[in-house]
Amino acid sequence: MTAEHHQGAFSADISKDTELASTILSLAYEDPQNPARSMSISIAPDLGSNLYRFRVGNHEIIHCERELLKQMSFTGDFVLWPLPNRIRDRRYSFQGQDYSLVDVERPQGNYVLIHGLVFDRQWHYEQPVVKQDAVSVTTYVDINKESDHWYESYPFDSRLSLTYTLNREGVHITYQVQNKGQRVLPFGFALHPYFSLLSGKQDTYVSVPVATVMEADEELLPTGRLLDVRGTMYAMFDVRQPVAVGNLKLDHVYMDLQPGAPAIIDYRQQGLQLHISATDDFTHAIIYTATEKDNFFCLEHQTCSTDAINLHHQGEERRRMAHLLEVQPGESFQGTLNYQVKFSH
């Protein structure tokens, strides 16, 4: 099964990958003057709507292990929603009701790691839209009694839609949360990209315009303290200026992002930069530098902190730290994350 759509330099392709056992949605931009500036992305809707490929010229920006992707495990660029990352004791309360996530199974990670409820779901997709200046496709997933076996853990009828748009500058991902139920819906949204270390650990640099980092306990849950990275005491967390990924040992949640300033991944050997920016609802960012043997690192922009739904109830300051988002019945909320490619030569 293959369906192709073309318009000028942009095209879309719907195909089947038999090895992955998934439909593949591919969007492409061909630069007629300079093939090194051509770009393409691939999304696997049947595997959690994972944006598992982002190719610039001959370079793969996203690191993906196909075996892990087949298992809908942690690789590529997967979706964290409606409760990103870790939840203390796998339990939470909202508007006087108690909820449990103890039955949610995860193949890896510590007990409190949930990483949302949709990365291992089969998503639906719409037909791609190809224009002269861009190409886009929308995927979506529903949470309701009929569709979701974790409904008791998060019984908020809703739809999450993602629209991926590729243009000459890069990729834009717009999420939309629709509340289809009769009560307020709490959520946080994030993408969890595994970025390739194209220039190696010492020549791949990262900078993120952040002022504070959240102190965490042994289970990487927030203690409620914020540490100012601009002072000498916490300088080891300061990533405001470019630093080689190999010089970092991080699995930390940052907040107080500088408005309008992008995070930058600088692949110095390739003369290639990825500028990551987002709408104002993305208030947090996580940097995970993995282990010595791994050839990737993670930079995750989030609309909330880890364990946001529990922090939300612990006073005004912790509510600010949590930044839990809410959608009223019958309404929707959306935001956009941008991966912009820049070339230095």
C-alpha positions in Angstrom: 0.0 0.0 0.0 1.5 3.3 -1.1 -0.2 6.6 -1.7 1.9 9.6 -2.8 1.0 13.3 -3.0 3.3 15.9 -4.7 3.2 19.7 -5.0 6.4 21.4 -6.1 9.3 20.7 -3.7 7.0 19.1 -1.1 5.5 15.6 -1.0 3.7 13.2 1.3 3.7 9.4 1.2 1.6 6.8 3.0 3.1 3.4 3.0 3.3 0.2 5.0 6.5 -1.0 6.8 6.0 -4.8 7.1 9.0 -5.2 9.5 7.5 -2.5 11.8 4.0 -3.7 11.2 2.9 -0.1 10.9 1.6 2.4 8.4 4.3 5.1 7.8 3.4 8.7 7.1 6.4 10.4 5.4 6.6 14.1 4.6 9.5 15.4 2.4 11.0 18.7 1.1 13.5 18.5 -1.8 15.8 21.5 -2.1 16.4 21.7 -5.9 19.6 23.9 -5.4 21.2 22.1 -2.5 20.3 18.4 -1.7 22.1 18.8 1.7 19.3 21.1 2.8 16.5 18.7 1.8 14.5 17.3 4.7 12.1 14.5 5.5 10.2 13.1 8.5 8.5 9.8 9.1 5.7 9.1 11.7 4.4 5.7 12.7 0.8 6.2 13.8 0.3 2.5 14.7 3.3 2.8 17.1 2.2 5.6 19.2 2.5 8.3 16.5 6.3 8.2 17.0 8.2 10.8 14.9 11.0 8.2 14.5 12.9 9.8 11.6 13.9 13.4 10.9 16.5 13.5 8.1 18.4 16.6 7.0 20.5 15.9 3.9 22.3 12.7 4.8 22.0 13.2 8.5 19.5 11.5 10.9 18.6 14.0 13.6 16.5 11.5 15.6 18.1 8.4 17.0 15.7 5.4 16.7 16.3 1.7 17.4 13.8 -0.2 15.3 13.5 -3.1 17.6 12.5 -0.8 20.4 10.1 1.1 18.1 8.4 -2.2 17.2 7.8 -2.9 20.9 6.5 0.7 21.3 9.3 1.3 23.8 11.4 4.4 24.5 13.1 5.5 21.3 12.7 7.9 18.4 10.5 10.9 19.4 7.5 9.6 21.3 4.5 11.3 22.9 4.0 12.0 26.6 0.4 12.7 27.4 -1.7 13.3 29.5 0.6 12.8 32.5 4.3 13.0 31.4 7.1 11.3 33.2 6.8 10.1 36.8 3.9 10.1 39.2 4.6 9.8 42.9 3.4 6.4 44.2 1.5 6.0 40.9 -1.4 7.8 42.5 -3.0 11.2 42.2 -6.0 13.3 43.2 -8.0 15.8 41.2 -11.1 17.8 42.2 -11.6 15.5 45.3 -11.3 12.2 43.4 -8.5 9.7 43.9 -7.0 7.8 41.0 -4.5 5.0 40.7 -2.0 4.1 38.0 -0.7 1.0 39.8 -1.9 -1.3 37.0 -0.2 0.5 34.2 2.6 -1.7 32.9 5.9 -0.2 31.7 8.7 -2.4 30.2 11.5 -0.3 31.6 12.3 2.4 34.1 11.6 2.7 37.8 8.2 2.1 39.4 7.0 5.7 39.3 7.8 6.2 35.6 4.6 6.3 33.6 5.5 8.5 30.6 1.8 9.1 29.8 -0.8 6.7 28.4 -0.6 7.0 24.6 2.9 6.2 23.4 2.0 2.5 23.2 -1.4 3.1 21.6 -2.4 2.8 17.9 -3.3 6.2 16.6 -5.5 7.3 13.7 -4.4 9.6 10.9 -5.9 11.9 8.4 -4.9 12.4 4.7 -1.8 14.5 4.3 -2.2 18.1 3.0 0.5 19.2 0.4 0.9 22.9 -0.5 3.5 24.9 -2.4 5.3 26.0 0.8 4.7 23.1 3.2 3.3 19.6 3.8 1.4 18.4 6.8 -0.4 15.4 8.3 -2.6 15.0 11.5 -2.7 12.0 13.8 -5.0 11.6 16.8 -5.9 9.3 19.7 -9.0 9.1 21.9 -9.4 8.4 25.5 -12.8 7.0 26.4 -14.4 3.9 27.9 -14.4 2.1 24.5 -10.9 2.9 23.3 -8.7 2.9 26.4 -7.9 0.1 28.8 -6.4 2.6 31.2 -9.6 4.6 31.3 -10.1 4.0 35.1 -6.6 5.5 35.7 -7.5 8.6 33.7 -11.3 8.7 33.1 -11.3 12.0 31.2 -13.0 11.7 27.7 -10.7 13.5 25.3 -8.9 13.5 22.0 -5.2 14.5 21.5 -4.4 15.5 17.9 -0.9 16.2 16.5 -0.4 18.1 13.3 3.1 17.7 11.9 4.1 20.4 9.3 7.3 20.3 7.3 8.4 23.5 5.5 11.7 24.8 4.2 12.9 25.6 7.7 12.1 22.5 9.6 9.3 20.8 11.5 6.4 22.3 13.5 4.3 20.0 15.7 1.0 21.4 17.0 -0.9 19.5 19.6 -4.6 20.0 20.4 -6.4 18.6 23.4 -10.2 18.4 23.2 -12.3 17.8 26.3 -15.1 15.6 25.2 -16.4 14.9 28.8 -18.5 16.7 31.3 -15.8 17.8 33.8 -12.5 19.7 33.8 -9.7 17.8 32.2 -6.1 18.0 33.7 -3.1 17.4 31.5 0.5 17.9 30.6 2.0 17.4 27.1 5.6 16.7 26.0 7.5 15.1 23.2 10.5 12.9 24.2 13.0 13.1 21.3 16.2 11.0 21.3 18.6 13.3 19.5 21.5 11.8 17.6 25.1 12.8 18.6 26.1 13.5 15.0 29.3 15.2 16.0 30.1 12.9 18.9 29.8 13.7 22.6 32.5 16.3 22.5 31.5 18.2 19.4 27.7 18.1 19.9 26.8 21.2 22.0 23.6 22.1 23.7 22.3 25.3 25.2 18.9 26.0 26.8 17.9 29.5 28.1 16.8 28.5 31.6 17.2 30.1 35.0 16.3 27.3 37.4 16.4 23.5 37.8 14.1 21.5 40.0 15.7 19.6 42.9 14.7 15.9 42.7 14.8 13.0 45.1 16.2 9.5 44.5 13.2 8.6 42.3 13.7 11.8 40.2 10.5 13.3 41.7 10.5 17.0 42.5 11.1 17.9 46.2 9.5 21.3 45.7 12.8 23.2 45.7 14.1 25.3 42.8 17.8 25.8 42.3 19.1 28.9 40.6 21.6 27.8 37.9 23.0 31.3 37.6 24.8 31.1 41.0 28.1 29.3 41.6 26.6 26.7 43.9 24.6 25.1 41.1 26.8 26.0 38.1 27.0 22.3 37.1 23.4 22.6 36.0 24.0 25.8 34.0 23.3 25.2 30.3 22.6 28.8 29.3 25.8 28.8 27.2 26.8 26.0 24.8 28.3 23.0 26.5 29.4 19.7 25.0 27.0 16.9 25.8 29.9 14.8 26.9 30.6 17.2 29.7 27.1 16.8 31.2 25.6 14.2 33.5 21.9 15.2 33.7 18.4 13.8 34.1 16.9 17.0 35.3 13.8 19.2 34.9 14.5 22.9 34.1 12.0 25.7 34.3 11.9 29.5 34.0 12.7 29.4 30.3 13.6 32.8 28.7 10.6 33.8 26.6 11.3 33.8 22.9 14.8 32.3 23.1 15.4 28.9 21.5 17.2 25.9 22.8 20.0 25.1 20.4 21.7 21.8 19.5 24.9 22.5 17.6 26.4 19.8 15.5 29.7 21.5 14.9 31.3 18.9 12.6 28.3 19.1 10.2 27.8 22.8 10.3 24.2 22.1 11.4 22.1 23.5 14.2 18.7 22.6 15.5 16.8 25.5 17.1 14.0 24.4 19.3 11.3 26.9 20.3 7.7 26.6 21.5 4.6 28.5 22.5 4.4 29.9 26.0 2.6 26.8 27.4 5.9 24.9 27.2 7.3 26.1 30.6 9.7 23.2 31.3 12.5 21.3 29.6 14.3 18.1 30.6 17.8 17.2 29.6 18.8 13.5 29.9 22.4 12.7 28.8 22.0 8.9 29.1 25.0 6.7 29.7 28.6 6.6 28.4 27.8 4.0 25.7 24.7 5.7 24.4 25.0 7.7 21.2 22.0 10.0 21.9 20.7 12.5 24.4 17.3 13.8 25.2 16.0 17.4 25.3 12.3 17.3 26.1 10.2 20.4 26.0 7.2 20.0 28.4 4.1 22.0 29.4 4.5 20.9 33.0 6.9 19.5 35.5 7.3 15.9 36.5 4.5 14.8 38.9 2.6 18.0 38.0 -0.8 16.6 39.0 0.4 16.1 42.6 2.5 19.3 42.9 -0.6 21.2 41.7 -2.3 20.8 45.1 0.6 21.8 47.3 0.3 25.5 47.5 0.7 28.5 45.2 4.5 28.3 44.6 4.3 24.6 43.8 1.3 25.1 41.6 3.5 27.5 39.6 6.2 24.8 39.4 3.7 22.2 38.3 2.0 24.2 35.6 -0.7 21.6 35.2 -3.0 22.6 32.3 -6.8 22.3 32.4 -9.5 22.2 29.7 -13.1 23.0 30.4 -15.8 20.6 29.1 -16.5 21.1 25.4 -13.4 23.2 24.9 -9.9 22.6 23.5 -6.3 23.8 24.1 -3.4 23.8 21.7 0.3 24.7 21.5 3.2 24.3 19.1 6.8 22.9 19.3 9.2 23.9 16.5 12.4 22.2 15.3 14.1 24.7 13.1 17.2 23.7 11.1 20.0 26.2 10.5 23.1 25.8 8.4 26.4 27.5 9.3 28.0 26.7 5.9 
